[in-house]
Amino acid sequence: MSVNVYMIFNGNCEEAVAYYAKVFGTEPDGLSRFGDMASEHGQDMPEEMKSRIMHANLDIHGSAVMFSDAMSDAPITIGQNINVTVISNDLNKITEEFKLLAQDGKVQMELQETFWSLGYGIVEDKYGVVWMFNHDDGRQ
């Protein structure tokens, strides 16, 4: 289990990843774009989203720092673009933690199966902190 930082950008994620990689002398470990994602039936992705970064990862001094662009219809505010990410191979544990934070918080994305995980969800807690939960089942 690990707790990591996840930074969200407004379309300039690729530029930010290159910048941080240069500063910290590292290379991105995988870089996927929204256009690489299989589209769900009936859900067309806006053309401007296809080239945006869906996920990138840098190893900075032994810690995983993750990056993504926001959806074009949901821009973020700089300063509020850093989330806490809980990654675990224990789906029951993250499900319970997610539910506890959601009791007094606001669910942004229900904990659900995705193409990369059996359980991924986003919840803002009662203090305004955004938590991303990801079950690491080896799909990534």
Secondary structure in CASP SS format (residue, H / E / C, confidence):
PFRMAT SS
TARGET T0000
AUTHOR 0000-0000-0000
METHOD secondary structure of the structure
MODEL  1
M C 1.00
S E 1.00
V E 1.00
N E 1.00
V E 1.00
Y E 1.00
M E 1.00
I E 1.00
F E 1.00
N C 1.00
G C 1.00
N C 1.00
C H 1.00
E H 1.00
E H 1.00
A H 1.00
V H 1.00
A H 1.00
Y H 1.00
Y H 1.00
A H 1.00
K H 1.00
V H 1.00
F H 1.00
G C 1.00
T C 1.00
E C 1.00
P C 1.00
D C 1.00
G C 1.00
L E 1.00
S E 1.00
R E 1.00
F H 1.00
G H 1.00
D H 1.00
M C 1.00
A C 1.00
S C 1.00
E C 1.00
H C 1.00
G C 1.00
Q C 1.00
D C 1.00
M C 1.00
P C 1.00
E H 1.00
E H 1.00
M H 1.00
K C 1.00
S C 1.00
R C 1.00
I E 1.00
M E 1.00
H E 1.00
A E 1.00
N E 1.00
L E 1.00
D E 1.00
I E 1.00
H C 1.00
G C 1.00
S E 1.00
A E 1.00
V E 1.00
M E 1.00
F E 1.00
S E 1.00
D E 1.00
A C 1.00
M C 1.00
S C 1.00
D C 1.00
A C 1.00
P C 1.00
I C 1.00
T C 1.00
I C 1.00
G C 1.00
Q C 1.00
N C 1.00
I E 1.00
N E 1.00
V E 1.00
T E 1.00
V E 1.00
I E 1.00
S E 1.00
N C 1.00
D C 1.00
L H 1.00
N H 1.00
K H 1.00
I H 1.00
T H 1.00
E H 1.00
E H 1.00
F H 1.00
K H 1.00
L H 1.00
L H 1.00
A H 1.00
Q H 1.00
D C 1.00
G C 1.00
K E 1.00
V E 1.00
Q E 1.00
M E 1.00
E E 1.00
L E 1.00
Q E 1.00
E C 1.00
T C 1.00
F C 1.00
W C 1.00
S C 1.00
L C 1.00
G C 1.00
Y E 1.00
G E 1.00
I E 1.00
V E 1.00
E E 1.00
D C 1.00
K C 1.00
Y C 1.00
G C 1.00
V C 1.00
V E 1.00
W E 1.00
M E 1.00
F E 1.00
N E 1.00
H E 1.00
D C 1.00
D C 1.00
G C 1.00
R C 1.00
Q C 1.00
END
